[in-house]
């Protein structure tokens, strides 16, 4: 399932001028097969109806629904899983609270963090920033395609590459070992989110076809 992902879209109402549900609806209509709800400031009571609506949208489209950071929201909404950062709940603790039936993603920025996430029970990792980005300040310099290749060689988990990825660079990102891109501004800030998602999905599908002859065994 995770190793066949093509596109993760991360919601950001501040960029879109629309709420999480509207962003998610447009993204899955365009072919996103993972939606990550990211809202660091919203309260549980206000976000829960939106999260439940996104869960229903994702199930209807066969997409995966992940909540960023907010384990309480993920569990209350019945999300497919949660994504934690290096400053959030440790991976081992998140895995214990989630249980074995849910998906755990972990943000990583170097090989050591990626290996620790794998050892801690992550189902996939986010890795980046690959390129410069103004959307999310991680405190880390861009890792580039070389950094992505290094992490791909070190872990067997699916990798969602993030950070400044555009239609012009996504083919190179897939060729460097990413399973799929995780995209915010290049899609969410677009006036037509569905069309932007569809363009990314098509580009990734083409890139995976080109990379097929160079790939090793399927990622577990």
N, C-alpha and C positions, 0 to 999 in steps of 0.2 A: 504493500500500500504506500508507505512513505517513500520507498525507493522509486516509485513511479510518478511522484509529484512533478508538475510542470510549473506551477506558479502559486506563490503565497502573496496575498495582498494584506497589508497591515492598515487598519482603519485609522484615520486621523481627521476628525471633523474640522479641526482648525485649518487644515489645508483645503478641504473640499467645500466648506460652507454647507455641508449636509451632515445628518447624524450618522451614527455607526451603521444603522440598519440600511439606510439608503445607499451608503458606500458598498456595503456587503452585497446588497441585491444587484447592484450594477456590476460588481466585480465577478460574481458567480455567473451572471448572465453572459459575461464576456469570456468565461472559461477558467477563472481562478479555481483551483481545486483545494486550496486551503485559505481560510480567512482567519486572521489573528486580530482580535479586538484589543486595542491598546488604549488605555485611559488611566493615567496615573492619578488623576484628581477627582474623578467622579465617585459619588457614594454608591454603596451597594444597592440601596433602594431605588435610586434613579437609573442605574445601569442594568439592573436585573431584567426588566421587560425588554430592553433592547437586546440583551444577550440571548434571551429565550427566543426572540424573533429571529436572530441570526442563526441560532441552532436549527430552527425549523427550515430556514432558507437553505442552509448547508445540507441538511438531510434530503431535502427535495431535489437538490442538484448533485448529490453524491460527493459533496465536498467535506473537508475536515474543518472543524471549528475549534480554534485554540484561543484561550484567554491569556493575555500577557500579564505576568506577575501576580494577578489577583486570584489566588487559589480559592478564596471564599466565593468569588463570583463564578469561577469555573465550576465548582461543585454545585452551587445553588442553581445554576442555569443548565446543568447537565451537559456541559461542553465536552468535547472529545479529549481535551487535555489542557495543560497549562504550559506557558513558556516563562522561564525565569532567567534573570540576568545574573551577573557576577556579584551584584550588591543586593540581590533579593534572597529569598529562602534558598538555602543550600540544596543542591540536587538530591542528595540522599534523603533529606527531610521531606522535600516535595514528593519524591517517589513514595515514601512511606505513607504520607497523607493521601496521595492520589490512589494508591493501590495499583495492582498489576494490570488492570483493564483499561487504564487511561494512558494517554500519550504525554510524555514529558520532553520538552525541548529546553535547551540551555544555550544562552548566548555565550560565545567564546571569541577571543581576540588573538589567541596564539596557540601554538601546539600543546603546551602544557595544560592550558585550560581545556582544550578539546579532549585530551587524553583523560583528564580528571572527570569531565562530564560523562565520558563513555564508562569509566569505572564506577561512577556514581549512579548509573541506571538510566541515563538519558536514552530516549528513543531516536532523537535527531539532535543536531547542533545547528545553531545559527553561527555564521562566521563572518567577521568583518570588523571595521568597514573595509570593503575591497577598494573603493575609490573615495575621494573626498565627498563629503555630504554635509549639508546644512540642516538636515531634518532631525538628526539625533546625535547629540554630543556624547560619544562614548569615552572620551578622554584618551583614546588610542589613535595613533597615526594610521593612515590607510595601509592595509596589508598587501594590496596588490595581488596580481595573479600568482606571483611566486609564493606568497604566503598561503594562498589557497591550495596550491599544489602540494606544499609541505604538509598541510593538515590532512589533505586527501590521502596522502601516503601513510599518515600516522594512525588514522582511525577508520573503522569500517562502517560507522554510522552514516546515514544520509546527511548531507550538508546543505543548508539553505544559506546561500551567500547573500549578504546585505551590504548596502552602502554605496550610493551613487550609481547604481546599475541602471543603464538605459537600453533602449532598443539597439543602439549602436555597439554596446559592449557585452550584451547578454550572451551572444554566441561564444565569445572568448571565455566568459565566466563558466559556461557549461563545459567547454573544452578543457578548462583547467581543473575540472573535477567536481563542480557543484552539482548537486542533484536538481536544484531549482533555485531561482532567485526569490528573495523576499523583498517586495517592492512597496515603497510608500509614495514619495512625491511624484515619480514618473507616471504613476497611474492615478493616485488619489487627487492630485492637483490638476489633472486633465479635465477639460470641460466635458468630455465624454468618457467616463470611467469604463464603461462596457467596451467601447471600441479600443481604448488603450490596453485593457486587459486582454482582449482578443488578439491584438497585435503582438503582445508579449508571449502569449500562449503559442501562437503560430511560430514565432521566432525560436522559442525554446524547443518545440516539437521538431523543427527542422534541424536545430543544433544537435539534439539527441540522436537524430538519424545519422547525421554526419559523424558523430562521435562513437556510434555503435561499434564500429569495427575496431576501435581503439580501447574499448572498455574491457575491464577484467570481469571476474565473476560478479553476479548481482550482489548489491550491498544488502547485508542482513538488516 
